[in-house]
Structures are given as C-alpha cells and as structure tokens.
Amino acid sequence: MSQSLKLIKEHASNPKLWLVIGIGVAGIVVLVETRRRTRRGKTHKQDFGAFVERFELLPFPQPPPPAAKQSLSALTFAINDTFDVKDYVTGFGNSTWKSTHKAAEKTAVVVTALLMSGATCVGKTVVDEFSFGISGENKYYGTPTHPQMPSCKLGGSSCGSAVAVAAGLVDFAVGTDTTGCVRIPASFCGIFGFRPSHGAVSTIGVLPNAQSLDTIGWFARDPSILHRVGHVLLQLNSVETKRSRHFIFADDLFQLSKIPTQNTIYVIGKAIENMSGYQAPKHLNLCQYIDSRAPSLRLHQQSTHQQNETSILKTLSSVMLSLQGYEFKTNHEEWVKSLKYKLGCGVSDHVIAAINTTYDNIKALYKVRTEMRGAFQSLLKDDGILVIPTVAGSQLKLNTKKGFSSEFHDRTFALSSIASVSGCCQGNAAFKERQWSKALSYYSEAIKLNGTNTTYYCNRAAAHLKLGCFQQAAEDCGKAILLDKKNVKAYLRRGTARESLLCYEEALEDFKHALVLEPQNKDASLAEKRLRKLMS
C-alpha cells in the first residue's frame, strides 16, 4: 500500500486530491493527500504555534535482546488537546474549560498503546475550540502557523497536530476527526492523514464532541510511518495478506472540485496499475447511489425542498451537522450554560446554535446514519476503494471572511459528510482483524461446541453490530445475560442494538443496568444521558 501512496504523491501535479479508501482488513477510511509541498516559510514561533503544552512521556521498556524492538521505537508524536494524560488537565481548546476541570486520572487508551509500542509523546497540540470548527483558529492559544504558507489557513479542528507533523517537529501526531477535522488540515498542510472507521479505534480517555461521528485519526509525512501507527492502533497482524482491490471513482464528486480533475484521475490510474491483483477501476455517480440506498435521506431532502443531485450531499452534510449539534448539546450543554463568556470567532455561532436548537427530528437523522452505513458496506464490501476529493479547492487566506462563507462550508462539509455519516467502512480479519463475517462463523461454531460460554455470545453480538444486524445482536446479548447477569459488555451491546432499532426505553434500561454494575462506565453514562434527552 505505502509504495502506491508514494507513487501517487511523487507524481501528482494537482494541489488538492485525496483518496478515500475503505479497506476490509482494517475497516478504515484512508485519506491520502497528494499536493506538492513548497519550501518552509519563515515564522516567528519556533514550533509554529503548534503546541499548547510541552512535556515528555517516555515509552514503556523495550523487550530485552534478542527480541525485536517495538514497532514505533525511536519515533516521537504529539496529541491534540482532547486526549487525557494522567495528572494533566485536558483543555478542549478552551482556557475556561481547562480552569474548571481537574487533571485526568488516567491516560487515554490510544496514547498508552503508542507508548507501549515504543513511541515518545512530546506534548499536546492546539485544537479548534471544543473541536468545533474547521478553520484551524483558536483565540485562547493562538492560531498555529502554516509551515509552508504562513499566510494561509490550516483547516481544523486538529490543526496543531497537522502543523507539528508538517513542520517536522514530530514523526507523527494524533488528532480527532468528527466532520473532517483530520482530513482537512492534512490536505491543507500537504501531509498524509488517516481517518479510521467509526469505532475501529478506542476513544476512551478522549473528550467527545459528537460520539456517533468522532474518530481517532493520525498524521505523518512518511506513508510507512502512517502505516506502522495504523498497525498499532488498529491491532493488525504483523504479516499482511495481499489481496486484490477494486477501485471506484465517484465522478460526480470531482465536479464539485475547483481543481481540474483530468490529470488527477490519470495519476491515480497509473499508480493503481502497479498494485497486486489490479482490476480496471469502475466509475459511479455517488449521489445517485446514495439516493437509491438511503430513503430516509430522500425524505429529509424533500422536507428541506432540495431536489437535485448536488443537494443530496448538502442534505447529507445537514444531517451530519445536526447530529453533531445534538450530541454536542447532550454532552456539554450544562457546562456551557453554567458559564458566561465569549466563545471564539467562528466557533461561537456553531456552539450557540447547537445549544439553542431543538432537535425534533433526531430519530430520522439516526436512521439516515444507519442507512448510510449499510449502503457503504454494500458498495465497498471487504475490498472496495472509493476515490473522491476531500476538499474542493485551495487554502484560504488568513483573516478573510471567505473562510466562514456559506459556499466554503457547503463544499467542505458536503465532501466530509460521506465518511463521517457512513462511518465508512465497517466490516472486516476475524475479530481483531475485523473480518466480522468470519467472526460470526467462528463464534457460531464455538457456540455449537460450548453453548454455555457467555463470551462467545457477547463477541458474536459485537460482530452483528458491526454488520448492522441489530436484532441478532440483541438476541445474542440476551443469551449472554442469561448466562451471566453481570456481563457489562452484553448490556452495553444490547443497549446499542436496541437504540439502533429505535427501541429507546429498552435501550435505556440496558445502559442503566450497566451503570449499576459499573458506575464509572463513561459509555453507559453518555448513552443514558443521550437517551433521556431523546425521550424527553
């Protein structure tokens, strides 16, 4: 894979092209930027303003010889200001938040995994306020400077992480992606960005913006490092099985781009010819496909009186932003309303709108999300690679109102919403390798041999959830609970399945039961709060 990425990067002449790749082995979306980098511009700040806080978290001890070194040994990384680090306060891009919260008691799961693999963490980076925004600006900690083009916007919200990598301050960096927050700054900074499928990487110890859209993403200048970090966070086997892929070009989406597409598609075509098991790429009108597979989106489109192909993406981005607003409100309304202060430029409108909006149609929005995930699972299966642009044009200049224009947001969010709402692309190598269909088969065989093992039922339920088989997931969890009434995972998974089936009262009972067994369980607590709001 990395050889192909290098080939694309070396030969691309268009300034803004991304590949969106749904890979079955990892269940991920890979976003590969192909713009040529210019020489680094001068800056007044030694670290380009990328960091909020500098510290050093040393890696776990290396295994003694003759064992091989850990896969990320000698690499440095940074994390954005949404990740918990024990004894440090997570600032969420807002100084008032930081002053009203205590230091974290534990380090985020992702950070611990990277330290265990030999990497060294050197600090926290700037993020848009509350991870809410795509401008890459922050009035509290300062706006990081673009390493190559100091007069241009970075994109956000994980702007500091992108800058730290682009400037060569770290080997890789970790951020969060909700509505394009890794993809956009990676594109504008001329580096590689990677957005995993929703749920593929643990978000425990990460402050939520909108949990049904939030993912952990990472940046690197070197595709081989991007690949190594992915192996760690996605828990992949060290030995990969080569398999053929089928590429699908979303021709209609390239029409949204202001960049000429002819050379772009040619470069990708030449690059994929060298891949193992090459197949001629297919071409697709993605808007028509979505329209045929997501009837709830069509109903939402009719209610907003938008009736053309391009409006499908605008409607989808509207769904994404409504889900983000609703979940942000559920998570943080109490805190925002408890304090009176001025929010940052651009962010203020988003946060105030999220807090003040009444979300009457939330059930319909979640139904769109479910249909989109099924549609992309059907389209890409285990070997599909969807090629689309990630941003519609070049970077905007700093201090320009155009950065907050409706056209800029419409185009950017329309392209970002595809991966964000679909959670693209679930399904994939038995359980840890994320081959859910195989996992179903394996656990079904295991249950035949031992029908009283609660773990088998619980894990098969997890595979059902990933495949969108919510009724089967609920049934398996019920069997697991009959065998072990204290199985917290079974209650959480059944609650998730029931919520997806719109059985909110039953789902609430499951999450409440999980909290009785584990009062500090964050997933159960957030779910209970979300459902109470939904049912009120």
C-alpha positions in Angstrom: 0.0 0.0 0.0 2.7 2.5 1.0 4.5 2.1 -2.4 1.3 3.1 -4.2 0.8 6.1 -1.9 4.4 7.2 -2.5 3.9 6.9 -6.3 0.7 9.0 -6.1 2.4 11.6 -4.0 5.5 11.8 -6.2 3.7 12.2 -9.5 0.7 14.3 -8.6 0.5 17.8 -10.0 -2.9 18.8 -8.8 -2.8 20.6 -5.5 -5.8 19.0 -3.8 -6.6 15.4 -4.3 -7.4 12.7 -1.7 -8.1 9.0 -2.0 -10.9 7.8 0.3 -10.2 4.1 0.8 -12.5 1.6 2.5 -10.2 -1.3 3.3 -11.8 -4.5 4.6 -8.7 -5.7 6.5 -8.7 -2.7 8.8 -12.2 -1.3 8.4 -10.9 2.1 7.7 -11.0 5.2 5.6 -7.6 6.2 4.3 -7.3 9.7 3.2 -4.2 10.4 1.1 -3.3 14.0 0.1 -1.2 14.5 -3.0 -0.2 18.1 -3.1 3.4 19.1 -3.7 4.9 20.9 -0.7 6.7 24.2 -1.1 9.7 25.3 0.9 9.0 26.1 4.6 8.2 29.7 5.1 9.7 31.8 7.9 7.8 32.0 11.2 8.1 34.0 14.4 7.5 30.9 16.5 10.0 28.1 16.8 7.3 25.5 17.0 4.9 27.3 14.6 2.4 27.7 17.4 1.5 24.0 17.2 1.8 23.2 20.9 -0.4 24.0 23.8 1.8 22.2 26.3 5.2 20.5 26.0 6.1 17.5 28.1 7.7 14.1 27.6 6.0 10.7 28.1 8.6 8.1 27.7 7.8 4.7 26.1 7.4 1.5 28.0 10.6 -0.5 28.5 11.7 -2.3 25.4 11.9 -6.1 25.4 15.5 -7.5 26.1 17.5 -8.9 23.2 17.3 -10.9 21.1 13.6 -9.8 20.9 12.9 -7.2 18.2 12.4 -3.6 19.2 8.8 -2.3 19.4 7.3 -1.2 16.0 7.3 2.5 16.9 10.7 2.6 18.7 12.5 5.9 18.5 9.5 7.8 17.0 8.1 10.9 18.6 4.5 12.0 18.5 2.1 14.7 19.7 -1.6 14.5 20.7 -4.2 17.2 20.4 -5.8 18.8 23.4 -8.7 16.4 23.7 -6.7 13.4 24.9 -6.4 12.7 28.6 -2.9 12.3 30.1 -2.7 11.3 33.7 -2.0 14.3 36.0 -2.6 16.9 33.2 -5.8 18.8 32.6 -7.4 18.2 29.1 -8.1 21.7 27.8 -10.5 21.0 24.9 -9.1 24.1 23.1 -10.7 26.4 25.7 -8.9 28.0 28.7 -12.1 28.4 30.6 -12.8 24.6 30.3 -9.3 23.9 31.4 -9.6 26.2 34.5 -12.9 24.5 35.6 -11.8 20.8 35.2 -9.5 18.6 37.2 -6.4 16.7 36.0 -7.1 13.4 34.3 -6.8 10.3 36.5 -5.9 8.0 33.6 -4.1 8.3 30.2 -6.2 7.8 27.0 -6.1 4.2 25.7 -4.7 5.4 22.3 -1.8 7.2 24.0 -1.0 4.2 26.2 -1.0 1.9 23.1 1.5 4.2 21.3 3.8 4.4 24.4 3.7 0.6 24.7 4.8 0.3 21.1 7.9 2.3 21.7 6.9 5.9 20.7 7.6 9.0 22.9 4.9 11.7 23.4 6.3 15.2 23.4 3.2 17.3 24.1 -0.3 18.5 23.4 -1.3 20.5 20.3 -3.8 23.2 19.5 -7.3 22.3 18.5 -10.2 24.4 17.5 -12.3 25.3 20.5 -14.3 22.2 21.7 -13.1 20.5 18.5 -15.9 22.5 16.9 -14.8 24.2 13.7 -12.8 23.6 10.5 -10.8 26.9 10.4 -7.8 25.9 12.5 -8.1 29.0 14.6 -8.1 29.4 18.3 -8.4 32.7 20.2 -7.1 31.3 23.5 -3.9 29.5 22.5 -3.2 31.3 19.2 -3.6 30.1 15.7 -0.8 27.8 14.5 1.2 29.0 11.5 1.2 27.0 8.3 4.8 25.8 7.9 4.9 26.2 4.1 2.4 29.0 3.5 2.2 31.3 6.6 -0.5 33.5 5.1 -2.9 30.6 4.6 -5.5 28.9 6.7 -4.7 25.4 8.1 -8.1 23.9 8.3 -9.3 22.2 11.6 -10.0 21.1 14.1 -6.9 19.1 14.6 -4.7 21.9 13.3 -1.9 21.8 15.8 -1.3 18.1 15.2 -1.1 18.7 11.4 1.3 21.6 11.8 3.6 19.6 14.2 4.0 16.9 11.6 4.2 19.2 8.6 6.9 21.3 10.3 9.0 18.2 11.2 8.6 18.7 14.9 7.4 15.1 15.4 7.3 11.9 13.4 3.5 11.6 13.6 0.6 13.1 15.5 -2.8 12.0 16.7 -6.0 14.0 16.4 -9.7 13.6 16.3 -11.9 13.6 13.2 -15.6 14.4 13.5 -16.6 16.4 10.4 -13.3 16.4 8.6 -11.0 17.5 11.4 -8.1 15.3 10.4 -8.8 15.2 6.7 -9.0 18.9 6.0 -5.8 20.1 7.9 -3.8 17.2 6.5 -4.8 18.3 3.0 -4.1 21.9 3.5 -0.7 21.2 5.2 0.4 18.8 2.5 0.8 15.6 4.6 -0.8 12.2 5.0 -3.9 11.9 7.1 -5.8 8.8 8.1 -9.4 8.6 9.4 -10.4 5.2 10.7 -13.9 3.8 10.5 -16.1 4.8 13.4 -15.4 2.6 16.4 -12.3 1.0 14.9 -10.0 2.8 17.4 -10.9 3.3 21.1 -12.0 6.8 22.1 -11.7 6.0 25.9 -10.0 9.0 27.5 -10.8 11.4 24.7 -13.2 14.3 25.2 -16.3 13.8 23.0 -17.6 16.3 20.5 -20.2 14.1 18.9 -19.7 10.4 19.8 -21.5 8.9 16.8 -19.2 10.8 14.4 -16.0 11.1 16.5 -13.0 9.0 15.4 -9.3 9.0 16.2 -7.1 9.9 13.3 -3.4 10.4 12.7 -0.9 12.3 10.6 2.5 11.6 9.1 4.9 12.9 6.4 6.1 9.4 5.7 3.5 6.9 4.5 5.5 4.0 6.1 5.1 5.7 9.5 1.4 6.2 8.9 1.2 2.5 8.1 3.1 1.5 11.3 0.9 3.6 13.5 -2.1 2.1 11.9 -0.9 -1.4 12.7 -0.7 -0.5 16.3 -4.0 1.4 16.7 -6.0 -1.0 14.6 -4.4 -4.0 16.2 -3.5 -5.6 12.9 -1.3 -8.7 12.4 2.4 -8.1 11.6 2.0 -10.3 8.5 -0.4 -8.9 6.0 -2.2 -10.9 3.4 -2.1 -9.3 -0.1 -5.5 -9.1 -1.7 -6.9 -7.6 -4.9 -8.9 -4.4 -4.6 -11.5 -2.8 -6.8 -11.4 1.0 -7.2 -14.5 3.1 -7.7 -14.2 6.7 -8.9 -17.1 9.0 -7.7 -17.1 11.0 -10.9 -19.9 13.4 -9.8 -18.0 14.4 -6.7 -15.0 15.5 -8.7 -17.3 18.0 -10.4 -17.6 19.8 -7.0 -13.8 20.5 -7.1 -12.4 23.7 -8.4 -9.3 21.8 -9.4 -9.1 20.3 -12.9 -9.6 16.6 -12.5 -8.3 15.0 -15.7 -4.6 14.8 -14.6 -5.7 13.8 -11.1 -7.6 10.7 -12.2 -4.8 9.8 -14.7 -2.2 9.9 -11.9 -4.3 7.6 -9.6 -4.9 5.3 -12.6 -1.2 4.9 -13.2 -0.5 4.3 -9.6 -3.0 1.5 -9.1 -1.8 -0.3 -12.2 1.2 -1.4 -10.1 -0.8 -2.8 -7.2 -1.2 -6.5 -6.7 -4.3 -8.0 -8.3 -5.0 -4.9 -10.4 -8.5 -4.5 -11.7 -9.7 -1.8 -14.0 -11.4 0.9 -12.0 -15.2 1.5 -12.1 -16.9 4.8 -12.3 -20.0 5.7 -10.3 -22.4 8.6 -9.7 -22.3 8.5 -5.9 -25.1 10.9 -5.3 -27.5 8.7 -7.3 -26.2 5.6 -5.4 -26.8 7.3 -2.1 -30.3 8.4 -3.2 -31.2 4.9 -4.1 -29.9 3.3 -0.9 -30.9 5.9 1.8 -34.6 6.5 1.6 -34.7 8.4 4.9 -32.2 10.9 3.4 -34.6 11.4 0.4 -37.4 12.2 2.9 -35.2 14.7 4.7 -34.3 16.2 1.3 -38.0 16.7 0.4 -38.7 18.3 3.8 -35.9 20.9 3.0 -37.2 21.4 -0.5 -33.9 20.5 -2.1 -34.4 18.3 -5.2 -31.3 17.9 -7.3 -28.3 15.5 -7.2 -25.9 18.1 -5.7 -28.5 18.8 -3.0 -28.2 15.2 -1.8 -24.7 15.9 -0.5 -25.9 19.2 1.0 -28.7 17.4 2.8 -26.3 14.7 4.0 -24.0 17.4 5.4 -27.0 19.0 7.1 -27.7 15.6 8.7 -24.1 15.4 9.8 -24.1 18.8 11.4 -27.5 18.2 13.1 -26.1 15.0 14.6 -23.0 16.8 15.7 -25.0 19.7 17.2 -27.5 17.4 19.1 -24.7 15.2 20.5 -22.6 18.2 21.5 -25.6 19.7 23.2 -26.3 16.4 25.1 -22.6 16.2 26.2 -21.8 19.8 27.1 -25.0 22.0 27.4 -24.9 22.0 31.2 -21.3 23.3 31.3 -21.7 25.9 28.5 -24.8 27.4 30.2 -23.2 27.4 33.6 -20.6 30.0 32.4 -20.9 33.3 30.8 -18.1 34.2 28.5 -17.4 34.9 24.8 -16.6 32.0 22.6 -14.0 32.1 19.8 -14.6 33.6 16.4 -16.5 31.2 14.1 -16.9 28.7 16.9 -19.4 30.8 18.8 -22.0 30.6 16.2 -21.7 26.8 16.0 -21.8 26.2 19.7 -24.7 28.7 20.4 -26.7 27.2 17.5 -26.1 23.6 18.9 -27.1 24.6 22.4 -30.2 26.6 21.4 -31.6 24.3 18.7 -34.4 21.9 19.4 -33.8 18.6 17.6 -37.3 17.4 16.9 -36.3 15.0 14.1 -33.4 13.3 15.8 -34.8 9.8 15.2 -34.9 10.4 11.5 -31.3 11.6 11.5 -30.0 8.5 13.2 -32.0 6.4 10.7 -30.1 8.2 7.9 -26.8 7.3 9.6 -27.8 3.7 9.8 -28.9 3.5 6.1 -25.7 5.2 5.0 -23.6 2.7 6.9 -25.4 -0.2 5.2 -25.1 1.5 1.8 -21.4 1.8 2.0 -20.9 -1.7 3.5 -22.8 -3.0 0.4 -20.8 -0.8 -2.0 -17.3 -1.4 -0.8 -17.6 -4.8 1.0 -14.2 -6.1 2.0 -12.1 -4.9 -0.9 -13.6 -1.7 -2.2 -11.7 1.6 -2.6 -13.7 4.7 -3.2 -11.8 7.6 -4.7 -13.2 11.1 -4.0 -11.8 14.6 -3.4 -11.6 15.7 0.2 -11.5 19.4 -0.2 -13.0 21.4 -3.1 -10.2 24.0 -3.6 -7.0 25.5 -2.3 -6.3 27.0 1.1 -8.0 30.3 2.1 -6.0 33.3 3.2 -5.9 34.2 6.9 -8.2 36.9 8.2 -10.6 36.6 5.3 -14.4 36.4 5.7 -14.5 33.9 2.9 -13.2 31.3 5.4 -16.6 31.4 7.0 -18.8 31.8 3.9 -21.7 29.5 3.3 -20.0 28.4 0.0 -16.8 27.3 1.8 -18.7 25.4 4.4 -21.2 23.9 2.0 -18.5 22.4 -0.3 -16.2 21.3 2.6 -18.9 19.7 4.7 -20.6 18.1 1.6 -17.4 16.1 0.9 -16.6 15.4 4.6 -20.1 14.1 5.4 -19.7 11.0 3.2 -17.2 9.3 5.5 -18.5 11.0 8.7 -22.1 9.9 8.4 -21.4 6.4 6.9 -18.7 5.6 9.4 -17.0 4.2 6.4 -16.3 1.3 6.1 -17.2 -1.3 8.7 -16.7 -5.0 8.3 -13.6 -7.0 8.1 -10.0 -10.4 9.6 -11.8 -12.5 12.3 -12.4 -10.4 15.4 -9.1 -8.5 16.0 -8.5 -8.4 12.2 -12.1 -7.1 11.9 -13.5 -9.6 9.5 -16.9 -9.7 11.1 -18.4 -12.3 8.7 -15.7 -14.7 9.6 -16.0 -13.8 13.2 -19.7 -14.7 13.0 -18.8 -18.1 11.5 -16.1 -18.8 14.1 -18.2 -17.9 17.1 -21.2 -19.8 15.8 -19.0 -22.9 15.5 -17.7 -22.3 19.0 -21.3 -21.9 20.4 -22.1 -25.3 18.8 -19.3 -26.8 20.8 -20.0 -24.9 24.0 -23.4 -23.3 24.2 -22.8 -22.0 27.8 -19.9 -19.7 27.1 -21.2 -16.2 27.6 -18.1 -14.6 25.9 -19.0 -16.4 22.6 -22.5 -14.9 22.5 -21.2 -11.5 23.5 -18.5 -11.4 20.9 -20.8 -12.7 18.2 -23.2 -9.9 19.1 -20.3 -7.4 18.6 -19.8 -8.8 15.1 -23.5 -8.5 14.4 -23.4 -4.8 15.5 -20.5 -4.1 13.1 -22.5 -5.7 10.2 -25.7 -3.7 11.1 -27.6 -6.9 12.2 -29.1 -5.2 15.3 -31.9 -7.7 16.0 -29.4 -10.6 16.0 -27.0 -8.7 18.2 -29.7 -8.0 20.8 -30.7 -11.7 20.8 -27.1 -12.8 21.4 -26.7 -10.3 24.2 -29.8 -11.6 25.8 -28.4 -15.1 25.8 -25.1 -13.8 27.2 -27.0 -12.1 30.0 -29.0 -15.2 30.9 -25.7 -17.0 31.3 -24.0 -14.1 33.2 -26.2 -11.4 34.7 -23.2 -9.2 35.5 -21.8 -9.1 31.9 -21.5 -5.3 31.4 -20.4 -5.6 27.8 -23.6 -7.6 27.0 -25.8 -4.8 28.5 -23.8 -2.2 26.6 -24.0 -4.0 23.3 -27.7 -4.8 23.7 -28.4 -1.2 24.5 -26.6 -0.1 21.4 -28.5 -2.6 19.3 -31.8 -1.6 20.8 -31.1 2.1 20.3 -30.3 1.4 16.6 -33.7 -0.4 16.4 -35.3 2.7 17.9 -36.3 0.8 21.0 -35.2 3.6 23.3 -36.9 2.6 26.5 -35.4 -0.9 26.4 -32.0 0.5 25.4 -32.2 3.0 28.4 -32.8 0.1 30.8 -29.8 -1.7 29.5 -27.5 1.3 29.9 -28.9 1.9 33.4 -28.2 -1.7 34.3 -24.6 -1.4 33.0 -24.2 1.7 35.3 -25.4 -0.3 38.3 -22.7 -2.8 37.6 -20.0 -0.2 36.7 -21.0 3.2 38.0 -18.0 4.9 36.3 -18.6 3.5 32.8 -18.4 6.5 30.5 -20.0 4.8 27.5 -23.1 3.8 29.6 -23.3 7.3 31.2 -23.2 9.1 27.9 -25.7 6.7 26.4 -28.1 7.1 29.3 -27.9 10.9 29.1 -28.4 10.8 25.3 -31.5 8.6 25.5 -33.1 10.6 28.3 -32.7 13.7 26.2 -34.2 11.9 23.2 -37.2 10.6 25.2 -37.9 13.8 27.0 
